Amino acid sequence: MSENPFRLDGKTVLITGAGGGIGRSLVLVFHEAGALVVGADREAGLLDGLPLVRSVLFDQADMAGTRAAVSADIADHGVYDAVVANVGFTRAEHFGMVDDQVWASELNINLNGAYALTDPIITAMGQRGGGALVFISSVNAMAHYGNPAYSAAKAGLVAYAKGIAVERGAEGVRANVVAPGSVRTPAWDHRLAADPTLLDNVLPHYPLGRMVTPVEVANAALFLCSDAASGITGTLLPVDAGLTAGNLRFVDEVLRGK
């Protein structure tokens, strides 16, 4: 009987932002698939209770510190078989909240830090002869749903992943992107505290009538890191309850007259 291509038994996987809402689900899903998970986040306490083989600590807003931390971990333990670059942050929800400082900060965390993280990893993967990277982007990379600085950074991740796919493919390195829609994580808490009825306005935009769960995002990342996706590179996979398929609210309000 052939091995299950969706399993990652014995494979080492680095997951960044591992202590966050999506990050914790990523860790558990990859662990259940047999992976040896290395968790990365800003503080050790954020990783409490997770089934990790070890942790790596850095603030992705600090490019030099990020590169140094991951390079040291590779030097000590060897390069990972796969990486899920999951860090993301925004608070600037529309252009009225953006200035030069906010723009620079959000691009630095969401895009520049992801480059500093993965650049040494890609080099080491290429020297070894292969590896898989998955970047957790957003539907904001595909169309505008607010959060302009974050959106620009997440769109940059898509271009970066495609560049890796094209230039590093001959070395066996694959790079893909998962683009979640709204995911019910603690990141929504401040919005819902301000307006408890907010979801009444959000959910009608989603054909499935709900947000996606962190586990659904994690399952997509697992697939793209696994041998089941061995022929897939340079792709963007929305996990968005149908948001980017079309405009449900237009259909309901204009055509159906609801």
C-alpha positions as CSV (number, residue, x, y, z in Angstrom):
1,M,0.0,0.0,0.0
2,S,1.4,3.4,-1.0
3,E,2.1,6.1,1.6
4,N,-0.6,8.7,2.2
5,P,0.5,11.8,0.3
6,F,-1.4,14.1,2.6
7,R,0.7,13.0,5.6
8,L,3.9,14.7,6.8
9,D,5.3,12.0,9.0
10,G,8.8,12.9,10.2
11,K,8.9,16.2,8.2
12,T,10.0,19.3,10.0
13,V,7.7,22.3,9.5
14,L,8.3,25.9,10.6
15,I,5.1,27.8,11.4
16,T,5.3,31.5,12.2
17,G,2.8,33.4,14.1
18,A,2.2,30.1,15.8
19,G,0.6,31.5,18.9
20,G,-2.2,33.4,17.0
21,G,-5.7,32.3,16.1
22,I,-4.8,30.8,12.8
23,G,-1.3,29.8,14.0
24,R,-2.5,27.5,16.8
25,S,-4.8,25.7,14.4
26,L,-1.9,25.3,11.9
27,V,0.3,23.8,14.6
28,L,-2.4,21.3,15.7
29,V,-3.3,20.3,12.1
30,F,0.3,19.8,11.1
31,H,1.1,17.9,14.3
32,E,-1.8,15.6,13.7
33,A,-0.5,15.0,10.2
34,G,2.8,13.7,11.6
35,A,4.9,16.8,11.2
36,L,7.6,17.9,13.7
37,V,6.5,21.4,14.2
38,V,8.9,24.3,15.0
39,G,6.8,27.2,16.3
40,A,7.8,30.8,15.9
41,D,6.4,33.9,17.5
42,R,7.4,37.2,19.3
43,E,7.3,35.8,22.9
44,A,7.7,32.3,24.4
45,G,4.4,32.7,26.4
46,L,2.4,32.9,23.2
47,L,3.5,29.3,22.4
48,D,2.4,27.7,25.7
49,G,0.6,24.4,25.4
50,L,1.4,23.8,21.7
51,P,3.0,20.4,20.6
52,L,6.3,21.8,19.4
53,V,9.7,20.2,19.0
54,R,11.2,23.6,19.6
55,S,10.5,27.3,19.3
56,V,12.2,30.2,17.5
57,L,11.6,33.7,18.9
58,F,11.7,36.9,16.8
59,D,9.6,40.0,16.0
60,Q,8.9,39.9,12.2
61,A,8.9,43.7,12.2
62,D,12.6,43.5,12.8
63,M,14.1,42.2,9.6
64,A,17.6,41.8,10.8
65,G,16.5,40.0,14.0
66,T,14.2,37.7,12.0
67,R,16.9,36.7,9.5
68,A,19.4,36.2,12.3
69,A,17.0,34.0,14.4
70,V,16.0,31.7,11.5
71,S,19.5,31.5,10.2
72,A,20.8,30.4,13.6
73,D,18.1,27.8,13.9
74,I,19.0,26.4,10.5
75,A,22.6,26.3,11.4
76,D,21.8,24.3,14.6
77,H,19.2,21.9,13.2
78,G,19.2,22.0,9.4
79,V,16.7,23.5,7.1
80,Y,12.9,22.8,7.4
81,D,11.1,20.6,4.9
82,A,8.2,23.1,4.8
83,V,7.4,26.6,6.1
84,V,4.1,28.3,6.7
85,A,4.6,32.0,6.8
86,N,1.6,33.0,8.8
87,V,2.3,36.4,10.5
88,G,-0.1,39.2,9.7
89,F,-1.2,42.4,11.3
90,T,-3.3,45.4,10.6
91,R,-5.3,48.1,12.4
92,A,-5.6,50.7,9.6
93,E,-9.0,49.7,8.2
94,H,-9.3,52.5,5.6
95,F,-7.2,55.3,4.0
96,G,-8.4,57.7,6.7
97,M,-6.3,55.7,9.2
98,V,-3.2,55.5,7.1
99,D,-0.1,57.8,7.2
100,D,3.5,57.3,6.4
101,Q,4.3,55.6,9.7
102,V,1.4,53.2,9.5
103,W,2.1,52.4,5.8
104,A,5.7,51.6,6.6
105,S,4.9,49.6,9.7
106,E,2.3,47.4,8.0
107,L,4.5,46.7,5.0
108,N,7.4,45.9,7.2
109,I,5.5,43.4,9.3
110,N,3.5,41.7,6.6
111,L,5.9,41.8,3.6
112,N,9.4,42.8,4.4
113,G,9.6,40.5,7.5
114,A,8.3,37.6,5.4
115,Y,11.1,38.2,3.0
116,A,13.7,38.3,5.8
117,L,12.2,35.1,7.2
118,T,12.1,33.1,4.0
119,D,15.2,34.3,2.1
120,P,17.7,32.3,4.1
121,I,15.3,29.3,4.2
122,I,14.9,29.3,0.4
123,T,18.7,29.3,-0.1
124,A,19.1,26.4,2.3
125,M,16.2,24.5,0.7
126,G,17.7,24.9,-2.7
127,Q,21.1,23.7,-1.6
128,R,19.5,20.6,-0.1
129,G,17.3,20.0,-3.1
130,G,13.8,20.9,-2.2
131,G,11.2,22.3,0.2
132,A,7.8,23.8,0.3
133,L,6.6,27.3,1.4
134,V,3.1,28.5,2.0
135,F,2.4,32.2,2.6
136,I,-0.8,33.1,4.4
137,S,-2.0,36.1,2.5
138,S,-5.6,37.4,2.3
139,V,-8.5,38.0,-0.1
140,N,-7.3,41.6,0.3
141,A,-4.5,40.7,-2.1
142,M,-7.1,40.0,-4.8
143,A,-9.6,42.9,-4.4
144,H,-10.1,45.8,-2.1
145,Y,-12.0,45.1,1.1
146,G,-10.4,47.8,3.2
147,N,-7.1,47.7,5.1
148,P,-5.1,49.4,2.3
149,A,-1.6,49.1,3.7
150,Y,-2.1,45.5,4.8
151,S,-3.7,44.7,1.4
152,A,-0.7,46.1,-0.5
153,A,1.6,44.0,1.7
154,K,-0.4,40.8,1.2
155,A,-0.5,41.3,-2.5
156,G,3.2,41.6,-2.4
157,L,3.4,38.2,-0.8
158,V,1.6,36.8,-3.9
159,A,4.2,38.3,-6.2
160,Y,7.0,37.1,-4.0
161,A,5.7,33.6,-3.9
162,K,5.4,33.5,-7.7
163,G,9.0,34.7,-8.0
164,I,10.2,31.9,-5.8
165,A,8.2,29.4,-7.8
166,V,9.7,30.5,-11.1
167,E,13.3,31.1,-10.0
168,R,13.7,28.3,-7.5
169,G,11.6,25.6,-9.1
170,A,14.5,23.9,-10.7
171,E,16.0,23.5,-7.2
172,G,12.9,21.7,-6.0
173,V,11.5,24.6,-4.0
174,R,7.7,25.1,-4.2
175,A,5.9,28.3,-3.1
176,N,2.2,28.8,-2.9
177,V,-0.2,31.2,-1.2
178,V,-3.4,30.7,0.8
179,A,-5.8,33.7,0.8
180,P,-8.3,33.5,3.6
181,G,-11.4,35.6,3.8
182,S,-12.8,36.6,7.1
183,V,-11.7,34.1,9.8
184,R,-13.3,34.2,13.2
185,T,-10.2,34.7,15.4
186,P,-9.5,37.0,18.3
187,A,-8.5,39.6,15.7
188,W,-12.2,40.3,15.3
189,D,-12.8,41.0,19.0
190,H,-12.1,44.7,18.9
191,R,-14.6,45.2,16.0
192,L,-17.3,43.1,17.6
193,A,-16.8,44.9,20.9
194,A,-17.5,48.2,19.2
195,D,-20.4,46.8,17.2
196,P,-22.0,43.5,18.3
197,T,-24.2,43.5,15.2
198,L,-21.3,43.7,12.8
199,L,-21.6,40.1,11.6
200,D,-25.1,40.9,10.4
201,N,-23.5,43.1,7.8
202,V,-20.5,40.9,7.1
203,L,-22.0,37.5,6.5
204,P,-24.4,38.4,3.6
205,H,-21.3,38.9,1.5
206,Y,-20.3,35.3,1.8
207,P,-22.0,32.6,-0.4
208,L,-21.6,30.0,2.3
209,G,-23.2,32.3,4.8
210,R,-20.4,32.1,7.3
211,M,-16.8,32.9,8.0
212,V,-14.2,30.2,7.4
213,T,-12.6,28.6,10.4
214,P,-8.9,28.6,11.3
215,V,-8.8,24.8,10.8
216,E,-10.1,25.2,7.2
217,V,-7.2,27.6,6.5
218,A,-4.8,25.2,8.1
219,N,-6.1,22.3,6.1
220,A,-5.4,24.2,2.9
221,A,-1.9,25.0,4.0
222,L,-1.3,21.4,4.9
223,F,-2.3,20.2,1.5
224,L,0.0,22.7,-0.3
225,C,2.9,21.6,1.9
226,S,2.3,17.9,1.3
227,D,3.3,15.6,-1.5
228,A,-0.3,15.6,-2.6
229,A,0.5,19.0,-4.0
230,S,3.9,18.1,-5.4
231,G,3.0,19.4,-8.9
232,I,1.6,22.7,-7.6
233,T,3.7,25.9,-7.3
234,G,3.1,29.6,-7.8
235,T,-0.6,29.3,-7.1
236,L,-3.1,31.4,-5.0
237,L,-5.8,29.4,-3.2
238,P,-8.6,31.4,-1.7
239,V,-10.2,29.9,1.4
240,D,-13.0,32.5,1.6
241,A,-16.4,30.9,1.8
242,G,-16.9,32.0,-1.8
243,L,-16.3,35.7,-1.3
244,T,-14.1,36.2,-4.4
245,A,-16.3,34.0,-6.6
246,G,-18.7,37.0,-7.1
247,N,-20.9,39.5,-5.5
248,L,-23.7,37.7,-3.6
249,R,-25.1,40.9,-2.1
250,F,-25.5,42.4,-5.6
251,V,-27.4,39.3,-6.7
252,D,-29.6,39.3,-3.6
253,E,-30.3,43.0,-3.4
254,V,-30.4,44.0,-7.1
255,L,-31.5,40.9,-9.0
256,R,-33.5,39.0,-6.4
257,G,-34.8,42.1,-4.7
258,K,-34.3,40.8,-1.2
